[in-house]
Amino acid sequence: MAIAADAINDTPVLVTPRLELSFGTAADADVIFPYVHGEAGRAVTDTLIWDGPEAPTELTAFFELHRTGTFAANGFHWLVRDRDGSLTGTTGHAIGAIGMRSTDDPDMCDIGYWLIPPLWGRGLMAEAIAVVVERAFGHWGFEAVGADVFSTNERSAALLLKLGFVRDGLMPDYNIKRGCPVDGVHYVLRRHPGNFS
């Protein structure tokens, strides 16, 4: 495994030109909650396996789990933040999330991500994914990074393809979302694209 099974989630803050990726706090839970709760949050949660929290305290508990847990048990989870306030007017304002977890293949990790709808279409999630992928390959030694998206999520599929991921298979009835089966599509980015073993 590229990361020790008992590694505590003490990974450093990751920085891009416009973003900071760091662990969440209770204060962040109140900021993010409206974007992932109920009908108002469906623009985000309709694209995720997760249906969103019922209360901000659920987010706080989730952040604490990832701050104190191990990679093998929980993966890593960062909040995506406005690094200098140029996006939201507030330095460090939480605008989304990105996570990384282990898979059955010790040489591969999976990522998942979301961004608040007002900031869609500005290349922000591309920055976040790129820095996490760079860390996965360069620091932790993974050979591949995977991502599963709903087959209906054309925006996410286009983003992954733009970043060099390749479609690696259809997963029929991948999840039950709002009571209906949804197919998934698996994408993979390999550190050495010619290595398909």
C-alpha positions as CSV (number, residue, x, y, z in Angstrom):
1,M,0.0,0.0,0.0
2,A,1.3,3.4,-0.9
3,I,0.1,4.9,2.4
4,A,0.6,3.1,5.7
5,A,-2.6,1.4,6.8
6,D,-2.5,3.2,10.1
7,A,-1.4,6.6,8.8
8,I,-3.1,9.4,10.7
9,N,-4.7,12.0,8.5
10,D,-2.0,14.6,9.2
11,T,-1.4,15.4,5.5
12,P,-0.4,19.0,5.0
13,V,-2.5,21.7,3.5
14,L,-2.4,21.6,-0.3
15,V,-2.3,24.8,-2.2
16,T,-3.1,25.8,-5.8
17,P,-3.1,29.3,-7.4
18,R,-6.7,30.0,-6.2
19,L,-7.4,27.3,-3.7
20,E,-6.4,25.8,-0.3
21,L,-7.3,22.3,0.6
22,S,-7.4,21.6,4.3
23,F,-9.4,19.7,6.9
24,G,-12.9,21.0,7.9
25,T,-14.0,22.5,11.2
26,A,-17.3,23.0,13.0
27,A,-17.4,26.6,11.6
28,D,-17.1,25.2,8.1
29,A,-20.1,22.9,8.6
30,D,-22.4,25.9,9.0
31,V,-21.0,27.5,5.8
32,I,-21.3,24.3,3.7
33,F,-24.6,23.0,5.0
34,P,-27.0,25.0,2.8
35,Y,-25.3,23.7,-0.3
36,V,-25.7,20.0,0.5
37,H,-29.0,19.9,2.5
38,G,-32.5,19.2,1.3
39,E,-34.0,20.5,-1.9
40,A,-31.6,23.5,-2.1
41,G,-28.7,21.1,-2.0
42,R,-29.8,18.8,-4.7
43,A,-27.7,20.5,-7.4
44,V,-24.8,19.0,-5.5
45,T,-26.1,15.9,-3.9
46,D,-27.9,14.6,-7.0
47,T,-24.4,13.9,-8.4
48,L,-23.2,12.1,-5.3
49,I,-23.8,8.8,-3.6
50,W,-24.3,10.8,-0.4
51,D,-27.8,12.4,-0.1
52,G,-26.5,15.1,2.2
53,P,-26.7,15.8,5.9
54,E,-29.8,16.5,8.0
55,A,-27.9,18.9,10.3
56,P,-24.6,20.8,10.4
57,T,-23.5,18.5,13.3
58,E,-23.3,15.6,10.8
59,L,-20.7,17.5,8.8
60,T,-18.8,18.4,12.0
61,A,-18.6,14.7,13.0
62,F,-17.5,13.8,9.5
63,F,-14.7,16.4,9.5
64,E,-13.6,15.1,12.9
65,L,-13.6,11.5,11.7
66,H,-11.2,12.4,8.9
67,R,-9.1,14.7,11.0
68,T,-8.4,12.0,13.6
69,G,-8.9,8.7,11.7
70,T,-6.6,6.6,9.6
71,F,-6.3,6.5,5.8
72,A,-7.2,2.8,5.6
73,A,-10.4,3.3,7.6
74,N,-11.6,6.6,6.4
75,G,-9.4,8.0,3.6
76,F,-8.4,11.6,3.4
77,H,-10.9,14.4,3.1
78,W,-10.2,18.1,2.4
79,L,-12.4,21.1,2.2
80,V,-11.7,23.2,-0.9
81,R,-11.3,26.8,0.2
82,D,-11.0,30.2,-1.4
83,R,-7.3,30.7,-0.8
84,D,-7.1,34.5,-0.9
85,G,-10.7,35.7,-0.9
86,S,-10.8,36.5,-4.6
87,L,-13.6,34.0,-5.3
88,T,-16.0,34.7,-2.4
89,G,-14.7,37.8,-0.7
90,T,-13.6,35.8,2.4
91,T,-10.1,34.2,2.7
92,G,-10.4,30.5,3.5
93,H,-14.2,30.3,2.8
94,A,-15.2,26.7,2.1
95,I,-16.5,26.2,-1.4
96,G,-16.5,22.4,-1.8
97,A,-14.7,19.2,-0.9
98,I,-12.5,16.5,-2.3
99,G,-11.7,13.2,-0.8
100,M,-9.3,10.3,-1.5
101,R,-9.7,6.7,-0.3
102,S,-8.1,3.3,-0.7
103,T,-9.4,0.7,-3.1
104,D,-9.0,-3.1,-3.3
105,D,-6.0,-2.4,-5.5
106,P,-3.1,-1.2,-3.2
107,D,-1.6,0.7,-6.1
108,M,-4.8,2.7,-6.8
109,C,-6.8,5.3,-4.8
110,D,-10.2,6.8,-5.6
111,I,-11.2,10.4,-5.5
112,G,-14.6,12.1,-5.1
113,Y,-15.4,15.8,-5.1
114,W,-18.0,18.5,-5.3
115,L,-18.1,22.3,-5.6
116,I,-20.8,24.9,-4.7
117,P,-22.9,25.7,-7.8
118,P,-22.2,29.5,-7.9
119,L,-18.5,28.7,-8.7
120,W,-19.1,26.0,-11.4
121,G,-17.4,26.4,-14.7
122,R,-14.4,28.3,-13.5
123,G,-11.8,25.5,-13.5
124,L,-11.6,25.3,-9.7
125,M,-12.2,21.6,-9.3
126,A,-9.6,20.9,-12.0
127,E,-7.1,22.7,-9.8
128,A,-8.2,20.7,-6.7
129,I,-8.1,17.4,-8.5
130,A,-4.7,18.1,-10.1
131,V,-3.0,18.9,-6.8
132,V,-4.5,15.8,-5.1
133,V,-3.4,13.6,-8.1
134,E,0.1,15.1,-8.0
135,R,0.3,14.3,-4.2
136,A,-1.1,10.7,-4.8
137,F,1.5,10.0,-7.5
138,G,4.5,12.0,-6.3
139,H,4.3,11.8,-2.5
140,W,2.3,8.7,-1.7
141,G,3.4,6.5,-4.7
142,F,0.1,5.4,-6.1
143,E,0.2,4.1,-9.7
144,A,-3.3,5.1,-10.6
145,V,-6.2,7.4,-9.4
146,G,-9.8,6.3,-10.1
147,A,-13.0,8.2,-10.0
148,D,-16.6,6.9,-10.2
149,V,-19.3,9.2,-11.5
150,F,-23.0,8.8,-12.3
151,S,-23.5,8.2,-16.0
152,T,-25.8,11.2,-16.0
153,N,-23.1,13.5,-14.7
154,E,-21.8,14.9,-18.0
155,R,-20.0,17.8,-16.3
156,S,-17.9,15.6,-14.1
157,A,-17.1,13.2,-17.0
158,A,-15.9,16.1,-19.1
159,L,-13.7,17.4,-16.3
160,L,-12.0,14.0,-15.8
161,L,-11.4,13.5,-19.5
162,K,-9.9,17.0,-19.7
163,L,-7.5,16.1,-16.9
164,G,-6.4,13.0,-18.7
165,F,-8.5,10.3,-17.1
166,V,-9.8,7.6,-19.4
167,R,-13.1,5.8,-19.2
168,D,-12.5,2.4,-17.7
169,G,-15.9,0.8,-17.6
170,L,-19.7,1.1,-17.1
171,M,-21.1,0.0,-13.8
172,P,-24.8,-0.8,-14.3
173,D,-27.1,0.0,-11.3
174,Y,-24.1,1.5,-9.5
175,N,-26.3,3.2,-6.9
176,I,-29.9,3.8,-5.9
177,K,-30.4,7.5,-5.9
178,R,-33.7,9.0,-4.7
179,G,-35.2,5.6,-5.1
180,C,-34.1,5.0,-8.7
181,P,-31.1,2.9,-10.0
182,V,-28.3,5.0,-11.5
183,D,-25.5,3.6,-13.7
184,G,-21.9,4.6,-12.9
185,V,-18.8,5.1,-15.0
186,H,-15.3,4.4,-13.8
187,Y,-12.5,6.6,-14.9
188,V,-8.8,6.1,-14.3
189,L,-5.7,8.2,-14.6
190,R,-2.4,6.2,-14.6
191,R,0.9,7.6,-13.5
192,H,2.5,5.7,-16.4
193,P,-0.2,5.5,-19.1
194,G,1.4,2.6,-20.9
195,N,1.2,0.4,-17.7
196,F,-2.2,-1.5,-17.9
197,S,-1.3,-4.3,-15.5
